[in-house]
Structure formats: C-alpha cells, structure tokens
C-alpha cells in the first residue's frame, strides 16, 4: 500500500496551458514550484529529494513502492544510453508486488483528478517518472 496518506483535493475545473485536466498524468521535477493545477502531487522516487523540505515540496503522497528498486536505480543512474534497457527492467518491476498495487491505486485515483508524478532527477527526458507515465497511460 501507499507509504503516506494522500490528501483529498477536489478535482480541478480547468487546467493551465501545458498541464492536464482531471483524468491525466503530468510529470514535474519536484524542485519546481507547486502549481494549483497539479492535482494530486505524488513523489515517485525511492529516496527523498536532497535539500527539500516537506513544506516546500507540497507532496500529497510519497509512493516509494512504484519507484525503481535500489539495484535498478543504481545500475542505470545517469546513463541515458541504456534508457531502453532501464525501461524494460522497470516495466518488469511494475508488474510485481508491491509496485503493481501502488500503480493500480494511481490508476483508480486518475479517474477523479489530475495526478502529477514528481521526480528529483536532473535529466528531464530519462527518469523513472517519464517511464512510469508512459506505462500508466498504456495500461488504461
């Protein structure tokens, strides 16, 4: 199950340009300022972001279970040349417990509000939130 309790927020009426309305996943670097239209803000990293306070991050849910394993994270850290291999290994992890149950919870929540998947990596194109978002959208 989830590591932290999720705060209940009403669904947003409209989304700003570039952001998703209810029923969509967005991804955002956790160090970027929170926005009102983020919906449910879910940290999908196994480790807490360095130098960030809980108050500043405004994270509604820290879902460690859906993050890549420590072994997988260490093996591919900072190596975009192995992106496809990382994604394939991560998808295999998402099919197993406890990641499967955590991902299912995200799928249930998306029906009522937008979800912003938060990550700490510097590489905005090659990180677990990008891979997770694509996987969640394909599994709908």
TORLONU-242138 format. One record per residue (C-alpha): residue in three letters; x, y, z. Coordinates in steps of 0.001 Angstrom, whole numbers, plus 500000, padded with zeros to 6 digits. Layout:
N
ALA/X/Y/Z
...
# end
This chain:
140
UNK/500000/500000/500000
UNK/500945/503656/499926
UNK/503694/504972/502155
UNK/501843/508148/503108
UNK/498222/509152/503296
UNK/497003/511136/500330
UNK/495345/514463/500987
UNK/491925/514683/499411
UNK/491627/517544/496953
UNK/488628/518409/494822
UNK/489144/517896/491073
UNK/490269/520988/489197
UNK/487758/522712/486945
UNK/490290/523616/484266
UNK/493973/523247/483600
UNK/496501/525854/482595
UNK/498123/525562/479161
UNK/500578/522680/479098
UNK/499008/520998/482110
UNK/496497/518203/482231
UNK/492913/518410/483385
UNK/491265/515710/485522
UNK/491988/512225/484305
UNK/495549/512926/483136
UNK/499046/512258/484361
UNK/501663/515012/484326
UNK/505300/514836/485267
UNK/507237/517538/487031
UNK/510564/517945/488734
UNK/509932/518061/492488
UNK/512178/521123/492786
UNK/509874/523139/490512
UNK/507315/525245/492397
UNK/503960/523588/493042
UNK/501057/524837/490934
UNK/497405/524946/491832
UNK/496510/522751/488842
UNK/498956/519952/489759
UNK/496151/517917/491272
UNK/497435/515067/493431
UNK/501223/515518/493784
UNK/502883/512099/494021
UNK/506607/511630/494623
UNK/507614/508506/492678
UNK/511247/508303/493841
UNK/512538/505840/496406
UNK/514745/508492/498064
UNK/513631/511836/499475
UNK/514928/514731/497299
UNK/518053/516369/498685
UNK/517683/519754/500321
UNK/513899/519886/500004
UNK/511594/520333/502975
UNK/508217/518641/503130
UNK/506501/522024/503363
UNK/508202/523406/500257
UNK/507634/520233/498203
UNK/503889/520087/498971
UNK/503809/516361/498288
UNK/500430/514718/498843
UNK/501692/511161/498563
UNK/505143/509581/498614
UNK/504701/506353/496694
UNK/508048/504593/497164
UNK/506575/501267/496097
UNK/506182/502400/492487
UNK/509790/503625/492244
UNK/512506/501503/490641
UNK/514347/499203/493032
UNK/517624/500429/494521
UNK/519502/497910/492378
UNK/517829/499108/489171
UNK/518267/502760/490070
UNK/521980/502301/490791
UNK/522594/500221/487666
UNK/521204/502823/485255
UNK/521799/506074/487175
UNK/522902/508822/484817
UNK/523276/506576/481774
UNK/520775/507661/479085
UNK/522461/505343/476546
UNK/520841/502448/478418
UNK/517382/504062/478585
UNK/515542/501302/476690
UNK/517128/498624/478889
UNK/516144/500587/482012
UNK/512547/500961/480841
UNK/512243/497237/480088
UNK/513603/496298/483529
UNK/511385/498878/485240
UNK/508277/497578/483464
UNK/509094/494095/484764
UNK/509290/495522/488299
UNK/505977/497364/487872
UNK/504279/494048/487091
UNK/505277/492644/490501
UNK/504178/493479/494036
UNK/504294/495923/495741
UNK/504680/498138/492643
UNK/501656/496594/490924
UNK/499294/497503/493771
UNK/500715/501037/494030
UNK/500296/501582/490283
UNK/496729/500282/490478
UNK/495984/502847/493179
UNK/497246/505588/490835
UNK/495002/504284/488057
UNK/491999/504446/490383
UNK/492797/507996/491532
UNK/493259/509328/487988
UNK/489554/508922/487350
UNK/488746/511800/489684
UNK/491608/514251/489443
UNK/494842/515020/487650
UNK/497976/513413/489049
UNK/501415/514991/488869
UNK/504229/512452/489127
UNK/507173/514118/490862
UNK/510825/513140/490421
UNK/514173/514586/491514
UNK/516455/513584/488607
UNK/518159/516325/486616
UNK/517566/514559/483292
UNK/514027/515531/482343
UNK/513801/513046/479456
UNK/515314/509942/481068
UNK/513892/509302/484525
UNK/511509/506890/486193
UNK/508578/509353/486164
UNK/508738/509553/482353
UNK/508785/505757/482079
UNK/506029/505366/484683
UNK/503742/507901/482984
UNK/504065/506128/479626
UNK/503432/502759/481256
UNK/500379/504006/483173
UNK/498891/505584/480047
UNK/499343/502379/478034
UNK/497744/500286/480778
UNK/494497/502335/480928
# end
